[in-house]
Amino acid sequence: MEIRFEITNDELAAGINRALAAASDFTPAMLEIAGLLEVTTRQRFEDEKDPTGARWKRSARAEKQQGQTLRDTGSLESDMNGQWDAFNAIVGTNLPQGRIHQAGGIQQVSAHQRTVNSIFGRRLDQPIIQQVSAHSRDVPQRAFLGFGVEEQDRIPQILTDHLERAFRGRPL
C-alpha cells in the first residue's frame, strides 16, 4: 500500500519550484530583518529600555546632566550596524563598552590621567590634570541587543512574505 502525491498543475509546480529556490537564498529577507533589528535596537537607546521593555537603570551622568543613559557621546548607538547574508541577519557593535553594558558586571579601570575642565559646574581658566588610581566599578546591565515582542512578531512574517512572494512569482 502506498500514498502518492503528484502535482500536475504547471502553475502550482512553478510556484513550488520558485519557493524552493527562494528557500535557498533568504538574502532579501535577511536584509529586511537586519534593518528591523537596527531600527529596534536604536529605539531602545531612545526609550532607555531593554528588549523586554524593562527600563534601564539610569546612569549617574544622565541624572546629573539631565541627559539620557548610554547616550553621552552617542558612539555606542551610532556604532550599531547590521550585516546579513543568505541565512543570517546580525546587528551589533564592535565597541568594547558594548559588552559590559549589554551584560552588566564588574569593569576594571586602569590607572590613568583625567583632564578636569570645570569644578562644581564652573569652568576653570586652566585645565587640571588629575591622576586616577586603578579601580573597579559595578556596571548594571542595560541590554540593548535582543529580540523583543516586535521582532518576535515581525521576523516570522518577513520570512513568510519572502517565500510567498517567490511562490506567486513576485519580485523578492
C-alpha positions as CSV (number, residue, x, y, z in Angstrom):
1,M,0.0,0.0,0.0
2,E,1.3,3.5,-0.8
3,I,0.1,7.0,-1.0
4,R,1.4,9.1,-3.9
5,F,1.1,12.9,-4.3
6,E,1.8,14.3,-7.7
7,I,1.4,17.9,-8.9
8,T,0.0,18.1,-12.4
9,N,-0.8,21.8,-12.4
10,D,2.2,23.6,-14.1
11,E,1.5,26.9,-12.4
12,L,1.4,25.3,-9.0
13,A,4.6,23.3,-9.7
14,A,6.3,26.5,-10.9
15,G,5.3,28.3,-7.7
16,I,6.6,25.5,-5.6
17,N,9.9,25.5,-7.5
18,R,10.2,29.3,-7.1
19,A,9.6,28.9,-3.3
20,L,12.1,26.2,-3.1
21,A,14.7,28.3,-4.9
22,A,13.9,31.3,-2.6
23,A,14.4,29.0,0.4
24,S,18.0,28.5,-0.7
25,D,18.7,32.3,-0.5
26,F,16.9,34.4,2.0
27,T,19.2,37.5,1.3
28,P,16.3,39.9,0.7
29,A,14.5,38.8,3.8
30,M,17.7,38.9,5.9
31,L,18.4,42.4,4.7
32,E,14.9,43.4,5.9
33,I,15.4,41.6,9.2
34,A,18.8,43.3,9.7
35,G,17.1,46.6,9.1
36,L,14.4,45.8,11.6
37,L,16.9,44.8,14.2
38,E,18.9,48.0,13.6
39,V,15.8,50.2,14.0
40,T,14.5,48.4,17.1
41,T,18.0,48.5,18.7
42,R,18.3,52.2,18.1
43,Q,14.8,52.7,19.5
44,R,16.0,51.1,22.8
45,F,18.6,53.9,23.2
46,E,15.8,56.4,22.7
47,D,13.4,54.7,25.1
48,E,16.1,53.6,27.5
49,K,14.6,50.1,27.7
50,D,15.8,46.6,27.2
51,P,14.3,44.1,24.6
52,T,11.7,43.0,27.2
53,G,10.5,46.6,27.7
54,A,12.1,47.0,31.2
55,R,13.6,50.4,31.9
56,W,17.4,50.6,32.2
57,K,18.9,51.8,35.5
58,R,19.6,55.4,35.0
59,S,23.3,56.4,34.9
60,A,24.8,58.9,37.3
61,R,25.9,61.0,34.4
62,A,22.4,61.1,32.9
63,E,20.9,62.0,36.3
64,K,23.5,64.8,36.9
65,Q,23.2,66.3,33.4
66,Q,19.5,65.6,32.8
67,G,20.6,63.5,29.8
68,Q,19.9,60.0,28.6
69,T,21.6,56.8,29.7
70,L,24.1,55.3,27.2
71,R,23.8,58.4,25.0
72,D,26.6,60.7,26.4
73,T,28.7,60.8,23.2
74,G,26.3,58.7,21.1
75,S,29.2,56.5,19.9
76,L,27.7,53.2,21.1
77,E,24.3,53.9,19.5
78,S,25.9,55.2,16.2
79,D,28.2,52.1,16.0
80,M,25.2,49.7,15.7
81,N,25.4,48.1,12.3
82,G,23.7,45.3,10.6
83,Q,25.2,42.5,8.4
84,W,23.3,39.9,6.5
85,D,23.8,37.0,4.1
86,A,21.6,34.3,2.6
87,F,20.7,32.8,6.0
88,N,21.8,35.3,8.7
89,A,20.9,38.7,10.0
90,I,23.1,40.3,12.7
91,V,23.1,43.6,14.4
92,G,25.8,44.6,16.9
93,T,28.7,46.8,17.9
94,N,32.5,46.3,18.0
95,L,33.0,48.9,20.7
96,P,34.4,47.4,23.9
97,Q,31.9,49.2,26.1
98,G,29.1,47.3,24.3
99,R,29.7,44.0,26.1
100,I,29.7,45.5,29.6
101,H,26.5,47.4,29.1
102,Q,24.7,44.5,27.4
103,A,25.6,42.0,30.1
104,G,26.5,44.2,33.1
105,G,29.3,43.2,35.5
106,I,32.4,44.4,37.2
107,Q,34.6,46.6,35.0
108,Q,38.2,47.0,35.7
109,V,39.5,50.6,35.2
110,S,43.3,51.0,34.7
111,A,45.2,53.9,36.4
112,H,45.0,56.9,34.1
113,Q,45.1,60.7,33.9
114,R,41.9,62.8,33.6
115,T,41.8,66.4,32.5
116,V,39.4,68.4,34.6
117,N,38.0,71.5,32.9
118,S,35.3,72.5,35.4
119,I,34.6,72.1,39.1
120,F,31.1,72.3,40.6
121,G,29.8,73.5,37.3
122,R,32.3,76.4,37.0
123,R,34.7,76.4,34.1
124,L,38.4,76.6,35.0
125,D,40.8,79.1,33.5
126,Q,43.3,76.3,33.0
127,P,42.6,72.6,32.9
128,I,43.9,70.4,35.8
129,I,45.5,67.0,35.1
130,Q,44.3,64.6,37.8
131,Q,45.8,61.1,38.4
132,V,43.2,58.4,38.8
133,S,44.1,55.2,40.5
134,A,43.2,51.8,39.2
135,H,39.8,50.7,40.4
136,S,36.7,48.6,39.5
137,R,33.1,49.5,39.2
138,D,29.9,47.6,39.0
139,V,28.1,48.4,35.8
140,P,24.4,47.4,35.7
141,Q,23.0,45.5,32.8
142,R,21.5,47.8,30.2
143,A,20.7,45.3,27.4
144,F,20.1,46.9,24.0
145,L,20.5,43.8,21.8
146,G,17.9,41.1,21.6
147,F,14.5,40.1,20.4
148,G,11.5,42.0,21.8
149,V,7.9,41.5,21.0
150,E,8.1,43.4,17.7
151,E,11.0,41.3,16.4
152,Q,9.2,38.1,17.5
153,D,6.1,39.1,15.6
154,R,7.8,40.6,12.5
155,I,10.6,38.2,11.7
156,P,8.4,35.1,11.0
157,Q,6.2,37.3,8.9
158,I,9.2,38.7,6.9
159,L,10.3,35.1,6.2
160,T,6.8,34.0,5.2
161,D,6.4,37.0,2.9
162,H,9.7,36.2,1.2
163,L,8.5,32.6,0.4
164,E,5.0,33.8,-0.6
165,R,6.4,36.4,-3.0
166,A,8.6,33.7,-4.6
167,F,5.7,31.3,-4.8
168,R,3.5,33.9,-6.5
169,G,6.3,35.0,-8.9
170,R,6.6,38.5,-7.4
171,P,9.9,40.3,-7.1
172,L,11.9,39.4,-3.9
